[in-house]
Amino acid sequence: MSTTGARILAALIAFGLGCSSAPASQNARAPQGEVVGGVYQLVAIGGRVPQYWSRQGGGCDVPVFSAYTFDEHGWVSLDTIRAIGDCRVGLPPDDSVATRAASGFYRIAGDTINLYVRDTMMGPKGWVMRFFVRGDTLVHRAGEFDPGDYVYVRQRRR
C-alpha cells in the first residue's frame, strides 16, 4: 500500500468514518486560543480519494486537490478543481483546471475550528465553515449536496 493510501486508511479508521468510538476525553482537543499550525491536505471525500469525484460528472465544486494552511495569523486555502464538461462554463476551451483561494481568521472551541473571512458577500467577519480536530486530522462534515465528509491530514515538514 502506498504511503498516501496508508495515511488515508489510518485517518478514516482514526475518525471512524464519521463516528469516533473513543470517549470524548480521549479525542484530541485544541484548547481555546491555541494556535493550530501547519498544512492540512485533503486525502478523502466520502471515503474515496478526491480525484474519484471529478470523474463522476457534475460536482463542479469538488476539488481534486485542497490544502488549508494555519498559522498564528489565520488560515489560507487553495483548491484545484477539474474543469470538464459542464464545469467549463466561462473558461477558455483549452483550460482544464480552475483554482480558488480563500483566507481569513479562525477561532477554536473545544475540538472544533471555526473559519471566518474578513469581507464576504455574507458581510464582514462572516463564518465560512468548521473542522473537527482529531489529532493530525481535520474533518469537515458533508453538507446536503456534498459527496461525503472531507478529511484533511496534517503534512509532515520536509
N, C-alpha and C positions, 0 to 999 in steps of 0.2 A: 504494500500500500504506500502511496506517495506521502510525503510529509504533510502536504496540504490536505490530502484525504484523511490522514490520521488526526490532524487538528480539527477538521470539520466533525469527524466522528466523535472525538473527545468533547468538543463543545456541545454537540447535540446530546450526548449522554449526560454530561455535567448539568445541562439545563433541563434534562428530562423531556425533551421535545415540547417544552412549554410548561411543564409542571414539575417543579422541584420537589423531590421526595424527602429532602433533608429538612429538619426543623428550621424555622426562620432564624434561630440563633446561630445556626451553622452556615447560613448563606453569607457570602462576602458582602460587607456593607461599606459604603462610602460615607463616613461621618460628615455631618453638616459642616460646610465651609472647607472641607478638604479639597485640594487641587487634584483633579483627575488628569494625569498626564499621559501622553503617548499617542500613537497612531493605531486606530482600530480599523481593520479591513473586513469587508463583507465576505463571508465564507459560505453562507447558505440562506436561501429564501424558501420557506415552506419545506425544509428538509432536503432541498436539492441545490446543486451549485447554481449560482446566479445566471450563468450562460444558458442553462436549460430553458429559462423562461423567454429569452429573446428568440428562441427557435420555435416557440409555440404559436406565434402570431398574436397580434393585439398586445396589450400590456406595454404600450409605448414608454411608460414611465418606470418600468422595471429595469434597474441598472445591471449591466454586465460587470461593472466594477464600481465600488463605492468605498470611500475611506473617510473617517472622521478623525481629525487631529484635535487634541485637547491640550491646553497649557494654562498657565495662571491667568492669561488674558481673555480666554474664551475658547470657542470652537470654530473650526473651519471644515467644510465638507466638500468633496469633489466626487461627482458621479459621472460615469460614462454609459451612454445608452446607445444601443444599436439602432440606427435609423434605417429601417427596412419597411417595405410595404406601406401601410397607412401611416407609419411613423415618420415618413419622409416629407410630410406637408411643410412647405415653406423652406425646404433645403435645396441647394443646388443638386442637380442629378448625380454628380459624382461623389457626394458626401455619403459616408456610411456610418458615421458615428456622430453623436451630439454629446456635449458635456454641459453640466450645470454645476454651479458652485454656490455656496451659501456660507454665512458666518454669523456669529453673534456671541452671546454670553450664556452661561449655564448656572443652574442652582441645583444643589444636591439635597435630597430629603430621604433619609434612610438609605434604602438600596436603589433609589431612583435618581436619574439625572434628567432634569427638565431643560430643554434647549429653547432659547428665545432669540429673536432677532431684534435689532435696534430700530429698524424702519421697514415696514412692510405695508401691504395693502390692508392688513388687519389693524394697522396702527402702530405707533412706536412701541417698542418693547413687547412685541407680540410673541406669545407662546407658540412654538412650532411642533415639538414632539417630545417624547420621553423614551429613555432607555432604562431597562432594568439591569443592574450590575450583578454579575455572578463571577467573581474572581477576575480573570482576564477576558471575560466575555461580556458583551453588551447585547441585549435583546430588545428589539423594537417590535411590539406586538402588532400583528396584522390588522389592518383596517378592513372595512367591508368589501373593498374592491381589490385588496392585495392578495397575492397567491399564497401567502403564509407569513409566519414570523421572520423578520430579518435578523440574522445572527452575525455579529461582528466579533472578531478576536483581535486582542492587542498584539501588535507586531513586535517582535524582539528587535532591539537595537543591533545594528550590524557593526 
